[in-house]
Each structure stands twice: as structure tokens, then as C-alpha cells.
Amino acid sequence: MKLLGIDFAPLNIPLQRRLQTFATLVAVAVFLLGHVVGIVITVCFLLFPPLTVPTILYLIWIYFIDYKCPRRGGRRIDSCRKWSIWNKLSDYFPCKIIKSCEIDPSRNYLFAYHPHGLLGFGFQITFVTNGNGFYDLFPGITLHPLTLSLVFRFPFIRDFLLSLGICDVSRDSCRHILEKMGPGHSIAIVIGGAAEALEAHPGYSRLKLKHRRGFIRIALKSGADLVPVYCFGENDVYKQASNPPGSWLRNFQTRFMRITTFIPPIFHGRGIFNYSFGLLPYRKPLYVIIGKPIRVDKIESPTEEQIAKLHKVYIDSLQELFARYKNEYGTADTEEISLL
């Protein structure tokens, strides 16, 4: 139903679809506003006398006692990753895993995810939660999705993220998980980072990968096998304002990101009750392709030549994975991978 140019959702939407929309709204709110909510809750608790002392003790705990937790494997609670709300989030798009081969749980792995997209829904559903059944498909693999250390400085949201198994993306954290936590413990990283989000336009496959070699160095030093992961549809769930390189908007976004480590994209999707505008993503299918692991032998002090060689092998493997599945899971508008 259209009114004043706005395409409103019908009133007789099935309950399951309403629940899927609610789950997605929660995920978007946590991603965009979780840190703000944590700060507001902290201030309110400090100003409420019965909770002032417990809140101060909590702040002492997270900033002076438990501050190493995100760099030491986190504090995952598996039941939190299996909440039914994550299944609803996955069904919203829907988001499906495409398994290209078996993965040996006696090894450790670095799952390298592409592309970043704007909010990284494929990464969230597959690696942060068990919304699309990763653990059923790959038994014995214990995932530790990684993010910026900055997010662990915000109270309350920090502990929620830790309960989902999310850890710090620092090299120290990566090596601790891969080398000291035992077989099967693996990390998942969005390789392109925030900078790649600025390339997230429908149909685009532009990856910040040409000069990204830190993950290669980590894999070599820890002896973790590399697993290329590509999500078809990740860049299609939002529409972002045109920001070609060299434009005033791209220049502003780049400067802002360098100062704050956060990106300020201008984008829109659909709303809760309309299909024309809002912050909810469009219902576009997401296909997360889990590639074949690349065997990596441990080298404590890899040379630049060894890093470059493995980097080339990884890029070739990712491009082969993309080409193999593009016709089946991409769209007519999906362009070939281009490396930035």
C-alpha cells in the first residue's frame, strides 16, 4: 500500500515475519547504539544511590581487573549464541551457509570474511551467533569472532559481546586463541575492516585486500590454516549514498575514520512498517560460502617473501571461490572481485 510515495507494509503480515523483523531491529540497535546504551545505563546507575557503589565496583572490575579478558579468549556462554532470536535474524534474509568441504577439528583456523558490508550481517549470523547452524555443519570448531579493542571499553555492552565469544582483534589476542586454547579453537576476522564498508554498494565486490597482510602474518606465526569466506548479498542489504574516491563525502568519511576508527556512512534500508526508508536491512538472501582451508605451516619469524607468497595463494583461492559460486549465488548485477 502506497501513501504519499511511501510503500507501507500490509497489516496482515504473518507473525513469524514480524518476529524476524523484531530480531533484526534488535541486532541493528545493538550494533549502532549498544555503546551509547551502555554509557546511559552506567550514568543512571551511578546517579541512583542504591546502585552507585555496585556500579563503581563493576567499573573497577572491567577497567582494572578484568581488562585482559578480551585478549585471553573472552568469556563465551554458548547458550547466548543459541538464543532463538538469532534464528529469527537469520531467517529474516534468509542467511545460509554453503559448505564447500569438511573442516578437520584437530586443526586451528583463521576464517577470513569478505566483504565487510555496512553492518556485516553475514558475519554476525554465521560467526557471532549460531543463527544459521555453523556448529551443526562444522562440529568441533570453537569460533572466536574478533572486533576492535575499543568496543570493550564501553560498560555493559562489553560483557554482552564477551558472552557471545567476541574477542579483541589484536595480534596478542589472535595468537593466544590459536596457539594456547587447544585444537579447534579458531578466529574469524572481517579482513577489509571499516574502510571496506565505504565500498558497500549493491552489486559491488570491491575488497580492501591488496595491502592487508597482517592476517597472513598471524596465520604463519601461529600455524593456523586460512579459510577464505565470501558472502554473496552482503553489500545488497542497504543503499549507501554515492561516495566515489576523491569526492568530498569520501574524503570526510576517511578523515573521520582515521580519527575515531568508526565509519560515518550515509545509508538507508527499509523501516519497521514501510519498505521505502529506515535502518532495517532489505530482505535480500545472504549466502556465506565457507571455502577450502589453505594449509599453513608454522613459521615463528616469517620473511616478507614468505608472507607475500602466502598472501598471493590466499587471493587466488578467494577469487577461485568467488568464481565458482558467483553464477549460482550472485545476482546479475554482481561485479567481479576487484582488490583495493
MIRO-224072 format. One record per residue (C-alpha): residue number from 1; residue in one letter; x, y, z. Coordinates in pm, 1 decimal. Layout:
% residues N
<rec n="NUM" res="A" c1="X" c2="Y" c3="Z"/>
...
***
This chain:
% residues 340
<rec n="1" res="M" c1="0.0" c2="0.0" c3="0.0"/>
<rec n="2" res="K" c1="143.6" c2="335.9" c3="-106.3"/>
<rec n="3" res="L" c1="64.6" c2="664.2" c3="63.3"/>
<rec n="4" res="L" c1="239.7" c2="993.5" c3="-17.1"/>
<rec n="5" res="G" c1="502.3" c2="798.2" c3="-207.6"/>
<rec n="6" res="I" c1="578.1" c2="569.2" c3="89.1"/>
<rec n="7" res="D" c1="537.0" c2="195.9" c3="36.8"/>
<rec n="8" res="F" c1="377.6" c2="72.9" c3="360.8"/>
<rec n="9" res="A" c1="378.2" c2="-290.6" c3="471.8"/>
<rec n="10" res="P" c1="36.2" c2="-461.7" c3="476.6"/>
<rec n="11" res="L" c1="-134.4" c2="-520.2" c3="810.6"/>
<rec n="12" res="N" c1="-178.4" c2="-895.3" c3="761.8"/>
<rec n="13" res="I" c1="191.3" c2="-984.3" c3="781.4"/>
<rec n="14" res="P" c1="240.1" c2="-1337.0" c3="929.8"/>
<rec n="15" res="L" c1="356.8" c2="-1344.7" c3="1290.1"/>
<rec n="16" res="Q" c1="682.2" c2="-1521.3" c3="1202.4"/>
<rec n="17" res="R" c1="782.2" c2="-1240.1" c3="969.3"/>
<rec n="18" res="R" c1="702.4" c2="-985.4" c3="1240.6"/>
<rec n="19" res="L" c1="926.3" c2="-1176.8" c3="1480.7"/>
<rec n="20" res="Q" c1="1203.7" c2="-1184.8" c3="1221.1"/>
<rec n="21" res="T" c1="1172.9" c2="-807.6" c3="1180.4"/>
<rec n="22" res="F" c1="1190.2" c2="-759.4" c3="1558.1"/>
<rec n="23" res="A" c1="1502.2" c2="-977.4" c3="1584.4"/>
<rec n="24" res="T" c1="1669.7" c2="-775.7" c3="1308.8"/>
<rec n="25" res="L" c1="1571.3" c2="-449.7" c3="1479.0"/>
<rec n="26" res="V" c1="1742.8" c2="-571.2" c3="1797.7"/>
<rec n="27" res="A" c1="2060.2" c2="-664.3" c3="1606.0"/>
<rec n="28" res="V" c1="2073.2" c2="-324.6" c3="1432.1"/>
<rec n="29" res="A" c1="2011.6" c2="-140.0" c3="1760.7"/>
<rec n="30" res="V" c1="2289.9" c2="-331.2" c3="1938.3"/>
<rec n="31" res="F" c1="2533.8" c2="-267.6" c3="1654.1"/>
<rec n="32" res="L" c1="2459.7" c2="103.6" c3="1617.2"/>
<rec n="33" res="L" c1="2362.7" c2="205.4" c3="1971.5"/>
<rec n="34" res="G" c1="2495.4" c2="-61.6" c3="2206.9"/>
<rec n="35" res="H" c1="2784.9" c2="151.9" c3="2330.6"/>
<rec n="36" res="V" c1="2556.6" c2="452.5" c3="2384.7"/>
<rec n="37" res="V" c1="2307.3" c2="242.7" c3="2581.5"/>
<rec n="38" res="G" c1="2591.4" c2="108.4" c3="2796.7"/>
<rec n="39" res="I" c1="2705.7" c2="460.0" c3="2884.7"/>
<rec n="40" res="V" c1="2349.7" c2="578.0" c3="2960.6"/>
<rec n="41" res="I" c1="2285.1" c2="278.2" c3="3186.3"/>
<rec n="42" res="T" c1="2610.5" c2="340.0" c3="3371.1"/>
<rec n="43" res="V" c1="2532.3" c2="707.9" c3="3432.6"/>
<rec n="44" res="C" c1="2178.2" c2="625.0" c3="3552.2"/>
<rec n="45" res="F" c1="2307.4" c2="359.1" c3="3790.6"/>
<rec n="46" res="L" c1="2571.0" c2="595.3" c3="3929.3"/>
<rec n="47" res="L" c1="2305.0" c2="858.1" c3="3996.6"/>
<rec n="48" res="F" c1="2072.3" c2="608.1" c3="4165.9"/>
<rec n="49" res="P" c1="2206.8" c2="577.8" c3="4525.2"/>
<rec n="50" res="P" c1="2125.7" c2="208.4" c3="4586.8"/>
<rec n="51" res="L" c1="2325.3" c2="115.4" c3="4274.5"/>
<rec n="52" res="T" c1="2608.4" c2="369.5" c3="4296.6"/>
<rec n="53" res="V" c1="2854.5" c2="152.1" c3="4489.2"/>
<rec n="54" res="P" c1="2788.1" c2="-170.1" c3="4289.4"/>
<rec n="55" res="T" c1="2835.4" c2="27.9" c3="3966.4"/>
<rec n="56" res="I" c1="3165.1" c2="173.7" c3="4086.2"/>
<rec n="57" res="L" c1="3283.1" c2="-175.5" c3="4180.4"/>
<rec n="58" res="Y" c1="3176.9" c2="-300.4" c3="3837.1"/>
<rec n="59" res="L" c1="3374.8" c2="-23.7" c3="3664.9"/>
<rec n="60" res="I" c1="3680.7" c2="-105.7" c3="3875.3"/>
<rec n="61" res="W" c1="3638.1" c2="-468.4" c3="3775.2"/>
<rec n="62" res="I" c1="3622.0" c2="-409.8" c3="3398.1"/>
<rec n="63" res="Y" c1="3891.5" c2="-139.9" c3="3375.2"/>
<rec n="64" res="F" c1="4148.8" c2="-260.8" c3="3629.0"/>
<rec n="65" res="I" c1="4095.3" c2="-632.3" c3="3694.1"/>
<rec n="66" res="D" c1="3918.0" c2="-797.6" c3="3401.1"/>
<rec n="67" res="Y" c1="4064.3" c2="-577.3" c3="3127.7"/>
<rec n="68" res="K" c1="4269.5" c2="-862.3" c3="2978.8"/>
<rec n="69" res="C" c1="3968.2" c2="-1088.4" c3="2925.4"/>
<rec n="70" res="P" c1="3901.4" c2="-978.3" c3="2561.3"/>
<rec n="71" res="R" c1="4265.0" c2="-1063.4" c3="2478.8"/>
<rec n="72" res="R" c1="4260.9" c2="-1401.2" c3="2654.4"/>
<rec n="73" res="G" c1="3987.9" c2="-1588.5" c3="2472.9"/>
<rec n="74" res="G" c1="3692.5" c2="-1396.9" c3="2615.1"/>
<rec n="75" res="R" c1="3415.3" c2="-1536.3" c3="2831.6"/>
<rec n="76" res="R" c1="3179.3" c2="-1712.0" c3="2592.3"/>
<rec n="77" res="I" c1="2846.0" c2="-1851.1" c3="2708.8"/>
<rec n="78" res="D" c1="2732.8" c2="-2098.1" c3="2444.0"/>
<rec n="79" res="S" c1="2366.8" c2="-2071.3" c3="2541.3"/>
<rec n="80" res="C" c1="2374.8" c2="-1700.0" c3="2448.3"/>
<rec n="81" res="R" c1="2487.3" c2="-1788.4" c3="2096.8"/>
<rec n="82" res="K" c1="2194.1" c2="-2027.9" c3="2061.7"/>
<rec n="83" res="W" c1="1909.5" c2="-1794.0" c3="2156.1"/>
<rec n="84" res="S" c1="1612.3" c2="-1837.4" c3="1923.0"/>
<rec n="85" res="I" c1="1625.3" c2="-1466.8" c3="1835.4"/>
<rec n="86" res="W" c1="1937.7" c2="-1536.4" c3="1627.6"/>
<rec n="87" res="N" c1="1748.1" c2="-1797.0" c3="1422.4"/>
<rec n="88" res="K" c1="1483.2" c2="-1533.4" c3="1353.8"/>
<rec n="89" res="L" c1="1756.5" c2="-1289.9" c3="1248.1"/>
<rec n="90" res="S" c1="1895.9" c2="-1548.2" c3="1006.7"/>
<rec n="91" res="D" c1="1550.6" c2="-1628.5" c3="865.2"/>
<rec n="92" res="Y" c1="1484.3" c2="-1258.2" c3="800.5"/>
<rec n="93" res="F" c1="1709.5" c2="-1250.2" c3="492.4"/>
<rec n="94" res="P" c1="1748.4" c2="-1558.1" c3="492.9"/>
<rec n="95" res="C" c1="2118.7" c2="-1622.8" c3="560.7"/>
<rec n="96" res="K" c1="2253.2" c2="-1962.8" c3="459.1"/>
<rec n="97" res="I" c1="2593.0" c2="-2129.9" c3="486.6"/>
<rec n="98" res="I" c1="2726.6" c2="-2300.8" c3="175.6"/>
<rec n="99" res="K" c1="2973.7" c2="-2567.0" c3="284.7"/>
<rec n="100" res="S" c1="3236.7" c2="-2641.2" c3="22.3"/>
<rec n="101" res="C" c1="3426.3" c2="-2907.6" c3="217.9"/>
<rec n="102" res="E" c1="3478.3" c2="-3069.9" c3="557.5"/>
<rec n="103" res="I" c1="3699.3" c2="-2896.0" c3="816.4"/>
<rec n="104" res="D" c1="3923.3" c2="-3102.5" c3="1044.8"/>
<rec n="105" res="P" c1="3854.9" c2="-3005.6" c3="1411.2"/>
<rec n="106" res="S" c1="4205.5" c2="-3110.9" c3="1515.5"/>
<rec n="107" res="R" c1="4348.3" c2="-2800.1" c3="1347.6"/>
<rec n="108" res="N" c1="4316.6" c2="-2427.9" c3="1423.8"/>
<rec n="109" res="Y" c1="4179.5" c2="-2187.3" c3="1162.9"/>
<rec n="110" res="L" c1="4164.0" c2="-1823.4" c3="1068.9"/>
<rec n="111" res="F" c1="3831.8" c2="-1760.9" c3="892.9"/>
<rec n="112" res="A" c1="3881.1" c2="-1456.4" c3="670.0"/>
<rec n="113" res="Y" c1="3545.6" c2="-1296.3" c3="588.0"/>
<rec n="114" res="H" c1="3462.0" c2="-1077.9" c3="285.9"/>
<rec n="115" res="P" c1="3309.0" c2="-829.5" c3="223.7"/>
<rec n="116" res="H" c1="3252.8" c2="-609.4" c3="529.8"/>
<rec n="117" res="G" c1="2922.6" c2="-466.7" c3="407.2"/>
<rec n="118" res="L" c1="2772.5" c2="-190.2" c3="620.3"/>
<rec n="119" res="L" c1="2674.0" c2="-388.2" c3="930.8"/>
<rec n="120" res="G" c1="2821.3" c2="-727.2" c3="844.1"/>
<rec n="121" res="F" c1="2505.9" c2="-934.7" c3="890.4"/>
<rec n="122" res="G" c1="2651.9" c2="-1247.2" c3="730.6"/>
<rec n="123" res="F" c1="2944.3" c2="-1231.7" c3="973.3"/>
<rec n="124" res="Q" c1="2719.9" c2="-1168.2" c3="1274.1"/>
<rec n="125" res="I" c1="2482.0" c2="-1453.9" c3="1197.8"/>
<rec n="126" res="T" c1="2746.6" c2="-1709.4" c3="1097.9"/>
<rec n="127" res="F" c1="3034.8" c2="-1641.5" c3="1336.2"/>
<rec n="128" res="V" c1="2896.0" c2="-1435.9" c3="1627.2"/>
<rec n="129" res="T" c1="2580.8" c2="-1644.2" c3="1675.0"/>
<rec n="130" res="N" c1="2471.0" c2="-1988.6" c3="1566.4"/>
<rec n="131" res="G" c1="2175.1" c2="-1845.9" c3="1377.9"/>
<rec n="132" res="N" c1="2236.8" c2="-2042.7" c3="1058.9"/>
<rec n="133" res="G" c1="2380.0" c2="-2358.0" c3="1215.3"/>
<rec n="134" res="F" c1="2757.4" c2="-2322.2" c3="1181.3"/>
<rec n="135" res="Y" c1="2823.7" c2="-2557.0" c3="1474.2"/>
<rec n="136" res="D" c1="2599.7" c2="-2824.5" c3="1326.3"/>
<rec n="137" res="L" c1="2786.7" c2="-2809.3" c3="996.5"/>
<rec n="138" res="F" c1="3136.3" c2="-2790.2" c3="1149.2"/>
<rec n="139" res="P" c1="3134.5" c2="-2981.5" c3="1480.4"/>
<rec n="140" res="G" c1="3444.7" c2="-2943.5" c3="1694.6"/>
<rec n="141" res="I" c1="3525.4" c2="-2590.9" c3="1573.5"/>
<rec n="142" res="T" c1="3507.0" c2="-2329.3" c3="1851.2"/>
<rec n="143" res="L" c1="3476.5" c2="-1984.5" c3="1699.5"/>
<rec n="144" res="H" c1="3608.6" c2="-1657.2" c3="1840.2"/>
<rec n="145" res="P" c1="3486.8" c2="-1366.3" c3="1623.6"/>
<rec n="146" res="L" c1="3712.7" c2="-1063.0" c3="1662.2"/>
<rec n="147" res="T" c1="3647.6" c2="-689.6" c3="1669.9"/>
<rec n="148" res="L" c1="3820.4" c2="-362.7" c3="1765.1"/>
<rec n="149" res="S" c1="3951.1" c2="-335.0" c3="2120.5"/>
<rec n="150" res="L" c1="3773.0" c2="-0.7" c3="2155.3"/>
<rec n="151" res="V" c1="3429.2" c2="-162.5" c3="2189.5"/>
<rec n="152" res="F" c1="3537.2" c2="-340.3" c3="2509.0"/>
<rec n="153" res="R" c1="3582.4" c2="-5.9" c3="2684.3"/>
<rec n="154" res="F" c1="3207.8" c2="54.8" c3="2692.6"/>
<rec n="155" res="P" c1="3040.8" c2="-88.1" c3="3005.1"/>
<rec n="156" res="F" c1="2764.7" c2="-350.0" c3="2988.0"/>
<rec n="157" res="I" c1="2773.5" c2="-391.8" c3="2610.6"/>
<rec n="158" res="R" c1="3127.2" c2="-521.3" c3="2666.3"/>
<rec n="159" res="D" c1="3001.9" c2="-812.7" c3="2874.0"/>
<rec n="160" res="F" c1="2723.9" c2="-890.9" c3="2627.8"/>
<rec n="161" res="L" c1="2980.2" c2="-916.6" c3="2347.0"/>
<rec n="162" res="L" c1="3207.3" c2="-1133.5" c3="2560.8"/>
<rec n="163" res="S" c1="2917.6" c2="-1370.4" c3="2630.6"/>
<rec n="164" res="L" c1="2886.0" c2="-1421.9" c3="2254.0"/>
<rec n="165" res="G" c1="3253.2" c2="-1519.5" c3="2235.6"/>
<rec n="166" res="I" c1="3370.8" c2="-1195.7" c3="2072.4"/>
<rec n="167" res="C" c1="3733.4" c2="-1104.7" c3="2146.3"/>
<rec n="168" res="D" c1="3988.7" c2="-833.5" c3="2075.6"/>
<rec n="169" res="V" c1="4139.7" c2="-838.2" c3="1725.4"/>
<rec n="170" res="S" c1="4491.7" c2="-754.8" c3="1848.5"/>
<rec n="171" res="R" c1="4777.5" c2="-983.8" c3="1745.6"/>
<rec n="172" res="D" c1="4832.0" c2="-1090.0" c3="2105.9"/>
<rec n="173" res="S" c1="4468.0" c2="-1199.9" c3="2127.0"/>
<rec n="174" res="C" c1="4483.1" c2="-1386.6" c3="1795.7"/>
<rec n="175" res="R" c1="4793.1" c2="-1583.0" c3="1888.9"/>
<rec n="176" res="H" c1="4660.1" c2="-1666.4" c3="2235.1"/>
<rec n="177" res="I" c1="4345.6" c2="-1823.2" c3="2087.7"/>
<rec n="178" res="L" c1="4521.6" c2="-2005.3" c3="1804.9"/>
<rec n="179" res="E" c1="4822.7" c2="-2131.3" c3="1999.2"/>
<rec n="180" res="K" c1="4714.5" c2="-2174.7" c3="2361.2"/>
<rec n="181" res="M" c1="4346.1" c2="-2269.7" c3="2368.3"/>
<rec n="182" res="G" c1="4375.3" c2="-2607.2" c3="2200.1"/>
<rec n="183" res="P" c1="4266.3" c2="-2779.2" c3="1875.7"/>
<rec n="184" res="G" c1="3955.6" c2="-2648.5" c3="1705.0"/>
<rec n="185" res="H" c1="3975.2" c2="-2301.4" c3="1858.0"/>
<rec n="186" res="S" c1="3961.8" c2="-2062.0" c3="1564.8"/>
<rec n="187" res="I" c1="3921.8" c2="-1692.5" c3="1493.6"/>
<rec n="188" res="A" c1="3702.0" c2="-1508.7" c3="1245.1"/>
<rec n="189" res="I" c1="3802.2" c2="-1167.1" c3="1111.9"/>
<rec n="190" res="V" c1="3643.9" c2="-926.0" c3="865.1"/>
<rec n="191" res="I" c1="3960.7" c2="-857.1" c3="669.9"/>
<rec n="192" res="G" c1="3855.4" c2="-534.0" c3="497.1"/>
<rec n="193" res="G" c1="3763.7" c2="-360.1" c3="822.2"/>
<rec n="194" res="A" c1="3571.4" c2="-35.4" c3="849.9"/>
<rec n="195" res="A" c1="3739.5" c2="112.4" c3="540.7"/>
<rec n="196" res="E" c1="3579.2" c2="-153.0" c3="322.5"/>
<rec n="197" res="A" c1="3231.5" c2="-52.9" c3="441.9"/>
<rec n="198" res="L" c1="3266.3" c2="263.1" c3="234.4"/>
<rec n="199" res="E" c1="3270.8" c2="38.0" c3="-73.6"/>
<rec n="200" res="A" c1="2947.5" c2="-137.8" c3="26.1"/>
<rec n="201" res="H" c1="2717.2" c2="-62.4" c3="-265.1"/>
<rec n="202" res="P" c1="2473.1" c2="-310.9" c3="-422.9"/>
<rec n="203" res="G" c1="2645.7" c2="-524.5" c3="-681.8"/>
<rec n="204" res="Y" c1="2994.6" c2="-413.6" c3="-579.6"/>
<rec n="205" res="S" c1="3267.7" c2="-665.1" c3="-491.7"/>
<rec n="206" res="R" c1="3547.3" c2="-425.4" c3="-400.5"/>
<rec n="207" res="L" c1="3771.2" c2="-565.3" c3="-128.6"/>
<rec n="208" res="K" c1="4039.8" c2="-397.5" c3="81.5"/>
<rec n="209" res="L" c1="4281.5" c2="-685.0" c3="47.2"/>
<rec n="210" res="K" c1="4572.0" c2="-591.6" c3="-177.0"/>
<rec n="211" res="H" c1="4778.7" c2="-447.8" c3="109.5"/>
<rec n="212" res="R" c1="4621.0" c2="-636.9" c3="402.8"/>
<rec n="213" res="R" c1="4884.6" c2="-882.4" c3="520.2"/>
<rec n="214" res="G" c1="4851.1" c2="-874.9" c3="898.7"/>
<rec n="215" res="F" c1="4622.2" c2="-1178.8" c3="898.6"/>
<rec n="216" res="I" c1="4871.3" c2="-1364.1" c3="680.0"/>
<rec n="217" res="R" c1="5148.1" c2="-1294.8" c3="930.4"/>
<rec n="218" res="I" c1="4929.5" c2="-1416.7" c3="1217.7"/>
<rec n="219" res="A" c1="4844.2" c2="-1738.4" c3="1031.1"/>
<rec n="220" res="L" c1="5212.7" c2="-1810.0" c3="962.4"/>
<rec n="221" res="K" c1="5328.2" c2="-1735.4" c3="1316.6"/>
<rec n="222" res="S" c1="5056.7" c2="-1949.5" c3="1473.8"/>
<rec n="223" res="G" c1="5038.7" c2="-2222.1" c3="1210.0"/>
<rec n="224" res="A" c1="4663.5" c2="-2166.9" c3="1167.0"/>
<rec n="225" res="D" c1="4509.5" c2="-2272.2" c3="836.4"/>
<rec n="226" res="L" c1="4345.4" c2="-1993.9" c3="634.9"/>
<rec n="227" res="V" c1="3980.2" c2="-2031.3" c3="535.5"/>
<rec n="228" res="P" c1="3850.2" c2="-1785.9" c3="272.0"/>
<rec n="229" res="V" c1="3486.9" c2="-1687.1" c3="330.0"/>
<rec n="230" res="Y" c1="3275.5" c2="-1483.7" c3="89.2"/>
<rec n="231" res="C" c1="2918.6" c2="-1368.0" c3="149.2"/>
<rec n="232" res="F" c1="2709.0" c2="-1305.3" c3="-160.3"/>
<rec n="233" res="G" c1="2443.8" c2="-1043.2" c3="-86.3"/>
<rec n="234" res="E" c1="2624.7" c2="-866.5" c3="198.6"/>
<rec n="235" res="N" c1="2656.9" c2="-544.5" c3="0.1"/>
<rec n="236" res="D" c1="2296.3" c2="-559.0" c3="-124.3"/>
<rec n="237" res="V" c1="2100.1" c2="-518.2" c3="200.8"/>
<rec n="238" res="Y" c1="2142.8" c2="-137.7" c3="221.2"/>
<rec n="239" res="K" c1="2169.2" c2="152.8" c3="-20.5"/>
<rec n="240" res="Q" c1="2457.7" c2="387.0" c3="54.6"/>
<rec n="241" res="A" c1="2495.5" c2="746.1" c3="-66.3"/>
<rec n="242" res="S" c1="2728.3" c2="780.7" c3="-362.7"/>
<rec n="243" res="N" c1="3081.4" c2="835.7" c3="-229.9"/>
<rec n="244" res="P" c1="3335.5" c2="770.0" c3="-506.1"/>
<rec n="245" res="P" c1="3703.5" c2="810.4" c3="-417.0"/>
<rec n="246" res="G" c1="3802.2" c2="1178.0" c3="-428.8"/>
<rec n="247" res="S" c1="3452.3" c2="1307.3" c3="-355.2"/>
<rec n="248" res="W" c1="3401.8" c2="1545.9" c3="-63.0"/>
<rec n="249" res="L" c1="3191.4" c2="1283.5" c3="116.4"/>
<rec n="250" res="R" c1="3455.7" c2="1009.7" c3="83.3"/>
<rec n="251" res="N" c1="3727.7" c2="1249.7" c3="199.7"/>
<rec n="252" res="F" c1="3521.6" c2="1343.5" c3="506.0"/>
<rec n="253" res="Q" c1="3443.1" c2="980.0" c3="585.3"/>
<rec n="254" res="T" c1="3807.7" c2="879.0" c3="553.9"/>
<rec n="255" res="R" c1="3927.9" c2="1157.6" c3="783.7"/>
<rec n="256" res="F" c1="3656.5" c2="1079.3" c3="1038.4"/>
<rec n="257" res="M" c1="3750.9" c2="710.8" c3="1036.6"/>
<rec n="258" res="R" c1="4121.0" c2="785.8" c3="1089.3"/>
<rec n="259" res="I" c1="4038.2" c2="994.2" c3="1396.9"/>
<rec n="260" res="T" c1="3770.7" c2="776.4" c3="1558.4"/>
<rec n="261" res="T" c1="3820.3" c2="428.6" c3="1397.4"/>
<rec n="262" res="F" c1="3444.8" c2="437.3" c3="1324.2"/>
<rec n="263" res="I" c1="3288.2" c2="498.5" c3="984.4"/>
<rec n="264" res="P" c1="3010.7" c2="755.4" c3="925.2"/>
<rec n="265" res="P" c1="2828.2" c2="605.9" c3="624.1"/>
<rec n="266" res="I" c1="2512.6" c2="765.4" c3="490.3"/>
<rec n="267" res="F" c1="2275.2" c2="482.1" c3="406.8"/>
<rec n="268" res="H" c1="1919.9" c2="360.4" c3="430.2"/>
<rec n="269" res="G" c1="1721.7" c2="42.5" c3="408.7"/>
<rec n="270" res="R" c1="1359.3" c2="-15.7" c3="494.7"/>
<rec n="271" res="G" c1="1153.3" c2="63.7" c3="803.9"/>
<rec n="272" res="I" c1="958.2" c2="-146.0" c3="1050.8"/>
<rec n="273" res="F" c1="624.9" c2="-67.7" c3="885.7"/>
<rec n="274" res="N" c1="736.0" c2="51.0" c3="541.3"/>
<rec n="275" res="Y" c1="959.0" c2="-62.0" c3="257.6"/>
<rec n="276" res="S" c1="1081.4" c2="282.9" c3="146.8"/>
<rec n="277" res="F" c1="1322.4" c2="408.3" c3="413.5"/>
<rec n="278" res="G" c1="1462.1" c2="321.7" c3="754.7"/>
<rec n="279" res="L" c1="1756.4" c2="149.8" c3="920.8"/>
<rec n="280" res="L" c1="1644.0" c2="-208.2" c3="881.2"/>
<rec n="281" res="P" c1="1817.5" c2="-400.2" c3="600.1"/>
<rec n="282" res="Y" c1="1627.9" c2="-512.1" c3="294.0"/>
<rec n="283" res="R" c1="1523.8" c2="-875.6" c3="285.7"/>
<rec n="284" res="K" c1="1792.1" c2="-995.2" c3="45.7"/>
<rec n="285" res="P" c1="1929.1" c2="-1351.9" c3="65.6"/>
<rec n="286" res="L" c1="2277.4" c2="-1390.6" c3="212.4"/>
<rec n="287" res="Y" c1="2492.6" c2="-1685.7" c3="106.9"/>
<rec n="288" res="V" c1="2802.5" c2="-1736.2" c3="321.0"/>
<rec n="289" res="I" c1="3045.6" c2="-1954.4" c3="126.1"/>
<rec n="290" res="I" c1="3295.5" c2="-2134.5" c3="351.5"/>
<rec n="291" res="G" c1="3596.0" c2="-2216.8" c3="134.8"/>
<rec n="292" res="K" c1="3854.1" c2="-2492.9" c3="149.8"/>
<rec n="293" res="P" c1="4124.0" c2="-2438.7" c3="417.0"/>
<rec n="294" res="I" c1="4469.9" c2="-2342.1" c3="297.9"/>
<rec n="295" res="R" c1="4727.8" c2="-2545.1" c3="490.2"/>
<rec n="296" res="V" c1="4975.9" c2="-2322.1" c3="674.0"/>
<rec n="297" res="D" c1="5293.4" c2="-2446.0" c3="840.6"/>
<rec n="298" res="K" c1="5407.6" c2="-2256.1" c3="1148.6"/>
<rec n="299" res="I" c1="5696.2" c2="-2012.6" c3="1095.8"/>
<rec n="300" res="E" c1="5785.7" c2="-1814.0" c3="1406.1"/>
<rec n="301" res="S" c1="5962.7" c2="-1537.4" c3="1214.0"/>
<rec n="302" res="P" c1="5827.2" c2="-1533.3" c3="857.6"/>
<rec n="303" res="T" c1="6010.5" c2="-1329.1" c3="596.6"/>
<rec n="304" res="E" c1="5836.9" c2="-1072.9" c3="377.7"/>
<rec n="305" res="E" c1="5882.3" c2="-1309.8" c3="85.4"/>
<rec n="306" res="Q" c1="5702.1" c2="-1590.0" c3="269.7"/>
<rec n="307" res="I" c1="5420.6" c2="-1354.0" c3="368.2"/>
<rec n="308" res="A" c1="5383.1" c2="-1228.4" c3="11.4"/>
<rec n="309" res="K" c1="5377.2" c2="-1584.6" c3="-123.1"/>
<rec n="310" res="L" c1="5100.1" c2="-1697.6" c3="112.9"/>
<rec n="311" res="H" c1="4911.4" c2="-1373.4" c3="50.1"/>
<rec n="312" res="K" c1="4906.4" c2="-1449.8" c3="-323.4"/>
<rec n="313" res="V" c1="4793.0" c2="-1807.2" c3="-257.8"/>
<rec n="314" res="Y" c1="4511.2" c2="-1674.3" c3="-41.4"/>
<rec n="315" res="I" c1="4395.5" c2="-1418.9" c3="-301.4"/>
<rec n="316" res="D" c1="4397.5" c2="-1683.7" c3="-573.9"/>
<rec n="317" res="S" c1="4193.3" c2="-1916.3" c3="-351.9"/>
<rec n="318" res="L" c1="3938.9" c2="-1643.3" c3="-270.7"/>
<rec n="319" res="Q" c1="3898.6" c2="-1546.1" c3="-635.9"/>
<rec n="320" res="E" c1="3855.6" c2="-1910.6" c3="-731.1"/>
<rec n="321" res="L" c1="3588.8" c2="-1949.3" c3="-460.6"/>
<rec n="322" res="F" c1="3407.4" c2="-1637.3" c3="-585.9"/>
<rec n="323" res="A" c1="3415.9" c2="-1750.9" c3="-949.0"/>
<rec n="324" res="R" c1="3294.2" c2="-2099.8" c3="-859.0"/>
<rec n="325" res="Y" c1="2978.9" c2="-1978.2" c3="-681.7"/>
<rec n="326" res="K" c1="2906.5" c2="-1638.5" c3="-842.3"/>
<rec n="327" res="N" c1="2663.4" c2="-1764.8" c3="-1105.6"/>
<rec n="328" res="E" c1="2466.8" c2="-1970.0" c3="-853.4"/>
<rec n="329" res="Y" c1="2450.1" c2="-1730.1" c3="-559.0"/>
<rec n="330" res="G" c1="2533.2" c2="-1388.5" c3="-700.8"/>
<rec n="331" res="T" c1="2297.2" c2="-1164.4" c3="-892.9"/>
<rec n="332" res="A" c1="2305.6" c2="-1028.5" c3="-1246.0"/>
<rec n="333" res="D" c1="2448.1" c2="-704.6" c3="-1103.5"/>
<rec n="334" res="T" c1="2729.3" c2="-868.7" c3="-904.0"/>
<rec n="335" res="E" c1="3060.1" c2="-747.0" c3="-1046.4"/>
<rec n="336" res="E" c1="3385.3" c2="-939.7" c3="-1039.1"/>
<rec n="337" res="I" c1="3611.4" c2="-902.7" c3="-735.8"/>
<rec n="338" res="S" c1="3839.1" c2="-600.8" c3="-752.0"/>
<rec n="339" res="L" c1="4117.5" c2="-557.9" c3="-498.0"/>
<rec n="340" res="L" c1="4189.9" c2="-219.7" c3="-341.6"/>
***
